Amino acid sequence: MKEFKFKINGNEYLVNIGNVEGNIADIEVNGTPYKVELQKELRQTKTPKLVRPEVIPTTDTHPSVAKTNSPGSATAGSIKSPLPGVILDVLVKPGDEVKVGQRLIVLEAMKMENNIDSDKTGKVVDVKVRKGDSVLEGEVLVIIG
């Protein structure tokens, strides 16, 4: 029910619009009920209902495509990126001796700094990345011999 106040020629009117069906409206003016015929039929606006189609799982006949880089030829002693990101700092160079747990690279991923540590003891054979490089998940960063 909607309520309106009108002032016509100095007279105040309190108008309540009740139920509207088709082109007939139930209206009350200063407490007196009236059935009013409208010139046009009012169409009620309805809020659209969003319906999502039912999800049907697909059955792929071909194997999944790998989302990481394929391993290179020298992967036996390689340290790979655990997730995509940007290299903030490289803490080793070729020829350096490293121990298990020693920090090698600082990687920014998902707005967080991630320390990439050595998982083996040995000598750094090659550093595949530089400060500022973007890397993908699984990309070789450092090779330890």
CYANA upper distance limits for C-alpha pairs under 8 A (distance plus 0.5 A):
  1 MET  CA     16 ASN  CA      7.13
  1 MET  CA     17 ILE  CA      6.12
  1 MET  CA     18 GLY  CA      5.20
  1 MET  CA     19 ASN  CA      7.65
  2 LYS  CA     16 ASN  CA      6.11
  2 LYS  CA     17 ILE  CA      5.68
  2 LYS  CA     18 GLY  CA      7.25
  3 GLU  CA     14 LEU  CA      7.77
  3 GLU  CA     15 VAL  CA      6.25
  3 GLU  CA     16 ASN  CA      4.93
  3 GLU  CA     17 ILE  CA      6.87
  4 PHE  CA     14 LEU  CA      6.46
  4 PHE  CA     15 VAL  CA      5.61
  4 PHE  CA     16 ASN  CA      6.84
  5 LYS  CA     12 GLU  CA      7.48
  5 LYS  CA     13 TYR  CA      6.20
  5 LYS  CA     14 LEU  CA      5.22
  5 LYS  CA     15 VAL  CA      6.67
  6 PHE  CA     12 GLU  CA      6.13
  6 PHE  CA     13 TYR  CA      5.51
  6 PHE  CA     14 LEU  CA      6.99
  6 PHE  CA     15 VAL  CA      8.04
  7 LYS  CA     11 ASN  CA      5.82
  7 LYS  CA     12 GLU  CA      4.86
  7 LYS  CA     13 TYR  CA      6.66
  8 ILE  CA     12 GLU  CA      6.98
  8 ILE  CA     13 TYR  CA      8.22
 13 TYR  CA     29 VAL  CA      7.06
 13 TYR  CA     30 ASN  CA      6.48
 14 LEU  CA     29 VAL  CA      6.21
 14 LEU  CA     30 ASN  CA      5.58
 14 LEU  CA     31 GLY  CA      8.47
 15 VAL  CA     27 ILE  CA      7.47
 15 VAL  CA     28 GLU  CA      6.15
 15 VAL  CA     29 VAL  CA      5.06
 15 VAL  CA     30 ASN  CA      6.92
 16 ASN  CA     27 ILE  CA      6.19
 16 ASN  CA     28 GLU  CA      5.57
 16 ASN  CA     29 VAL  CA      7.06
 17 ILE  CA     25 ALA  CA      7.74
 17 ILE  CA     26 ASP  CA      6.71
 17 ILE  CA     27 ILE  CA      5.13
 17 ILE  CA     28 GLU  CA      7.04
 18 GLY  CA     25 ALA  CA      7.40
 18 GLY  CA     26 ASP  CA      5.64
 18 GLY  CA     27 ILE  CA      6.31
 18 GLY  CA     28 GLU  CA      8.26
 19 ASN  CA     25 ALA  CA      6.43
 19 ASN  CA     26 ASP  CA      5.94
 20 VAL  CA     24 ILE  CA      6.37
 20 VAL  CA     25 ALA  CA      4.80
 20 VAL  CA     26 ASP  CA      6.87
 20 VAL  CA     42 LEU  CA      8.30
 21 GLU  CA     25 ALA  CA      6.90
 21 GLU  CA     42 LEU  CA      8.48
 22 GLY  CA     41 GLU  CA      5.59
 22 GLY  CA     42 LEU  CA      6.79
 22 GLY  CA     43 ARG  CA      8.14
 23 ASN  CA     37 GLU  CA      6.22
 23 ASN  CA     38 LEU  CA      5.41
 23 ASN  CA     39 GLN  CA      7.53
 23 ASN  CA     40 LYS  CA      6.58
 23 ASN  CA     41 GLU  CA      4.73
 23 ASN  CA     42 LEU  CA      6.87
 24 ILE  CA     35 LYS  CA      7.06
 24 ILE  CA     36 VAL  CA      6.11
 24 ILE  CA     37 GLU  CA      5.16
 24 ILE  CA     38 LEU  CA      6.54
 24 ILE  CA     41 GLU  CA      8.46
 25 ALA  CA     35 LYS  CA      6.25
 25 ALA  CA     36 VAL  CA      5.68
 25 ALA  CA     37 GLU  CA      6.99
 25 ALA  CA     38 LEU  CA      7.78
 26 ASP  CA     33 PRO  CA      7.62
 26 ASP  CA     34 TYR  CA      6.49
 26 ASP  CA     35 LYS  CA      5.38
 26 ASP  CA     36 VAL  CA      6.95
 27 ILE  CA     33 PRO  CA      6.24
 27 ILE  CA     34 TYR  CA      5.64
 27 ILE  CA     35 LYS  CA      6.70
 27 ILE  CA     36 VAL  CA      7.38
 28 GLU  CA     32 THR  CA      5.71
 28 GLU  CA     33 PRO  CA      4.68
 28 GLU  CA     34 TYR  CA      6.37
 29 VAL  CA     33 PRO  CA      6.99
 29 VAL  CA     34 TYR  CA      8.12
 66 ALA  CA     70 SER  CA      8.48
 68 THR  CA    136 LEU  CA      7.38
 68 THR  CA    137 GLU  CA      6.00
 68 THR  CA    138 GLY  CA      5.87
 68 THR  CA    139 GLU  CA      7.86
 69 ASN  CA    136 LEU  CA      7.71
 69 ASN  CA    137 GLU  CA      7.58
 69 ASN  CA    138 GLY  CA      6.12
 69 ASN  CA    139 GLU  CA      6.23
 70 SER  CA    138 GLY  CA      8.24
 71 PRO  CA     75 THR  CA      6.91
 71 PRO  CA    138 GLY  CA      8.31
 71 PRO  CA    139 GLU  CA      8.27
 71 PRO  CA    140 VAL  CA      8.27
 72 GLY  CA    140 VAL  CA      8.45
 74 ALA  CA     78 SER  CA      7.48
 74 ALA  CA    143 ILE  CA      7.97
 75 THR  CA    140 VAL  CA      8.25
 75 THR  CA    143 ILE  CA      7.94
 77 GLY  CA    120 LYS  CA      8.39
 77 GLY  CA    143 ILE  CA      5.96
 77 GLY  CA    144 ILE  CA      5.37
 77 GLY  CA    145 GLY  CA      6.40
 78 SER  CA    140 VAL  CA      6.73
 78 SER  CA    141 LEU  CA      7.73
 78 SER  CA    142 VAL  CA      6.18
 78 SER  CA    143 ILE  CA      4.69
 78 SER  CA    144 ILE  CA      6.44
 79 ILE  CA    118 SER  CA      7.66
 79 ILE  CA    119 ASP  CA      8.35
 79 ILE  CA    140 VAL  CA      6.38
 79 ILE  CA    141 LEU  CA      6.17
 79 ILE  CA    142 VAL  CA      5.66
 79 ILE  CA    143 ILE  CA      6.67
 79 ILE  CA    144 ILE  CA      8.14
 80 LYS  CA    137 GLU  CA      8.15
 80 LYS  CA    138 GLY  CA      5.69
 80 LYS  CA    139 GLU  CA      5.79
 80 LYS  CA    140 VAL  CA      4.83
 80 LYS  CA    141 LEU  CA      5.88
 80 LYS  CA    142 VAL  CA      7.71
 81 SER  CA    116 ILE  CA      8.30
 81 SER  CA    135 VAL  CA      7.75
 81 SER  CA    136 LEU  CA      7.42
 81 SER  CA    137 GLU  CA      5.82
 81 SER  CA    138 GLY  CA      5.53
 81 SER  CA    139 GLU  CA      5.90
 81 SER  CA    140 VAL  CA      6.94
 81 SER  CA    141 LEU  CA      6.94
 82 PRO  CA    137 GLU  CA      6.00
 82 PRO  CA    138 GLY  CA      6.55
 83 LEU  CA    109 ALA  CA      7.47
 83 LEU  CA    136 LEU  CA      6.93
 83 LEU  CA    137 GLU  CA      4.64
 83 LEU  CA    138 GLY  CA      7.49
 84 PRO  CA    109 ALA  CA      6.77
 84 PRO  CA    134 SER  CA      8.04
 84 PRO  CA    135 VAL  CA      5.97
 84 PRO  CA    136 LEU  CA      4.69
 84 PRO  CA    137 GLU  CA      5.12
 85 GLY  CA    107 LEU  CA      6.84
 85 GLY  CA    108 GLU  CA      5.89
 85 GLY  CA    109 ALA  CA      4.87
 85 GLY  CA    110 MET  CA      7.82
 85 GLY  CA    134 SER  CA      6.24
 85 GLY  CA    135 VAL  CA      6.01
 85 GLY  CA    136 LEU  CA      7.17
 86 VAL  CA    107 LEU  CA      6.22
 86 VAL  CA    108 GLU  CA      5.66
 86 VAL  CA    109 ALA  CA      7.13
 86 VAL  CA    132 GLY  CA      6.51
 86 VAL  CA    133 ASP  CA      6.13
 86 VAL  CA    134 SER  CA      4.91
 86 VAL  CA    135 VAL  CA      6.62
 87 ILE  CA    105 ILE  CA      7.81
 87 ILE  CA    106 VAL  CA      6.70
 87 ILE  CA    107 LEU  CA      5.14
 87 ILE  CA    108 GLU  CA      6.74
 87 ILE  CA    129 VAL  CA      8.15
 87 ILE  CA    130 ARG  CA      7.43
 87 ILE  CA    131 LYS  CA      5.69
 87 ILE  CA    132 GLY  CA      5.64
 87 ILE  CA    133 ASP  CA      5.91
 87 ILE  CA    134 SER  CA      6.91
 87 ILE  CA    135 VAL  CA      7.97
 88 LEU  CA    105 ILE  CA      8.18
 88 LEU  CA    106 VAL  CA      5.92
 88 LEU  CA    107 LEU  CA      6.02
 88 LEU  CA    108 GLU  CA      6.80
 88 LEU  CA    131 LYS  CA      6.00
 88 LEU  CA    132 GLY  CA      6.49
 89 ASP  CA    105 ILE  CA      6.23
 89 ASP  CA    106 VAL  CA      5.57
 89 ASP  CA    107 LEU  CA      7.71
 89 ASP  CA    130 ARG  CA      8.25
 89 ASP  CA    131 LYS  CA      5.79
 89 ASP  CA    132 GLY  CA      8.38
 90 VAL  CA    104 LEU  CA      6.86
 90 VAL  CA    105 ILE  CA      5.16
 90 VAL  CA    106 VAL  CA      7.10
 90 VAL  CA    129 VAL  CA      8.43
 90 VAL  CA    130 ARG  CA      7.15
 90 VAL  CA    131 LYS  CA      6.69
 91 LEU  CA    103 ARG  CA      7.61
 91 LEU  CA    104 LEU  CA      5.63
 91 LEU  CA    105 ILE  CA      6.15
 91 LEU  CA    106 VAL  CA      8.43
 92 VAL  CA     96 ASP  CA      6.93
 92 VAL  CA    104 LEU  CA      6.26
 92 VAL  CA    105 ILE  CA      8.12
 92 VAL  CA    124 VAL  CA      8.14
 92 VAL  CA    127 VAL  CA      8.30
 93 LYS  CA    124 VAL  CA      7.29
 93 LYS  CA    126 ASP  CA      7.91
 93 LYS  CA    127 VAL  CA      6.92
 94 PRO  CA    123 LYS  CA      8.23
 94 PRO  CA    124 VAL  CA      5.44
 94 PRO  CA    125 VAL  CA      5.77
 94 PRO  CA    126 ASP  CA      5.71
 94 PRO  CA    127 VAL  CA      6.88
 95 GLY  CA    123 LYS  CA      6.41
 95 GLY  CA    124 VAL  CA      5.74
 95 GLY  CA    125 VAL  CA      6.75
 96 ASP  CA    123 LYS  CA      6.16
 96 ASP  CA    124 VAL  CA      5.88
 97 GLU  CA    121 THR  CA      8.18
 97 GLU  CA    122 GLY  CA      6.27
 97 GLU  CA    123 LYS  CA      4.95
 97 GLU  CA    124 VAL  CA      6.83
 98 VAL  CA    102 GLN  CA      6.90
 98 VAL  CA    118 SER  CA      7.73
 98 VAL  CA    120 LYS  CA      8.29
 98 VAL  CA    121 THR  CA      6.04
 98 VAL  CA    122 GLY  CA      6.03
 98 VAL  CA    123 LYS  CA      6.55
 98 VAL  CA    124 VAL  CA      7.57
 99 LYS  CA    118 SER  CA      7.24
 99 LYS  CA    119 ASP  CA      8.40
 99 LYS  CA    120 LYS  CA      6.80
 99 LYS  CA    121 THR  CA      4.78
 99 LYS  CA    122 GLY  CA      7.15
100 VAL  CA    117 ASP  CA      8.10
100 VAL  CA    118 SER  CA      5.73
100 VAL  CA    119 ASP  CA      5.53
100 VAL  CA    120 LYS  CA      5.26
100 VAL  CA    121 THR  CA      5.74
101 GLY  CA    117 ASP  CA      5.74
101 GLY  CA    118 SER  CA      5.61
101 GLY  CA    119 ASP  CA      6.58
101 GLY  CA    120 LYS  CA      8.27
102 GLN  CA    117 ASP  CA      5.77
102 GLN  CA    118 SER  CA      5.88
103 ARG  CA    115 ASN  CA      6.96
103 ARG  CA    116 ILE  CA      6.42
103 ARG  CA    117 ASP  CA      4.71
103 ARG  CA    118 SER  CA      6.86
104 LEU  CA    115 ASN  CA      8.07
104 LEU  CA    116 ILE  CA      6.24
104 LEU  CA    117 ASP  CA      5.83
104 LEU  CA    118 SER  CA      6.92
105 ILE  CA    115 ASN  CA      6.58
105 ILE  CA    116 ILE  CA      5.57
105 ILE  CA    117 ASP  CA      7.56
106 VAL  CA    113 GLU  CA      6.99
106 VAL  CA    114 ASN  CA      6.21
106 VAL  CA    115 ASN  CA      5.22
106 VAL  CA    116 ILE  CA      6.54
107 LEU  CA    113 GLU  CA      6.16
107 LEU  CA    114 ASN  CA      5.50
107 LEU  CA    115 ASN  CA      6.76
107 LEU  CA    116 ILE  CA      7.57
108 GLU  CA    112 MET  CA      5.92
108 GLU  CA    113 GLU  CA      4.98
108 GLU  CA    114 ASN  CA      6.47
109 ALA  CA    113 GLU  CA      6.98
109 ALA  CA    114 ASN  CA      7.50
120 LYS  CA    144 ILE  CA      8.27
121 THR  CA    144 ILE  CA      8.41
122 GLY  CA    144 ILE  CA      6.45
122 GLY  CA    145 GLY  CA      6.21
123 LYS  CA    144 ILE  CA      6.02
123 LYS  CA    145 GLY  CA      5.87
124 VAL  CA    142 VAL  CA      7.74
124 VAL  CA    143 ILE  CA      6.56
124 VAL  CA    144 ILE  CA      4.97
124 VAL  CA    145 GLY  CA      6.70
125 VAL  CA    142 VAL  CA      8.25
125 VAL  CA    143 ILE  CA      5.99
125 VAL  CA    144 ILE  CA      5.85
125 VAL  CA    145 GLY  CA      6.20
126 ASP  CA    142 VAL  CA      6.36
126 ASP  CA    143 ILE  CA      5.68
126 ASP  CA    144 ILE  CA      7.70
127 VAL  CA    141 LEU  CA      6.67
127 VAL  CA    142 VAL  CA      5.03
127 VAL  CA    143 ILE  CA      6.96
128 LYS  CA    140 VAL  CA      7.27
128 LYS  CA    141 LEU  CA      5.57
128 LYS  CA    142 VAL  CA      6.25
128 LYS  CA    143 ILE  CA      8.33
129 VAL  CA    133 ASP  CA      6.90
129 VAL  CA    141 LEU  CA      6.27
129 VAL  CA    142 VAL  CA      8.15
135 VAL  CA    139 GLU  CA      6.88
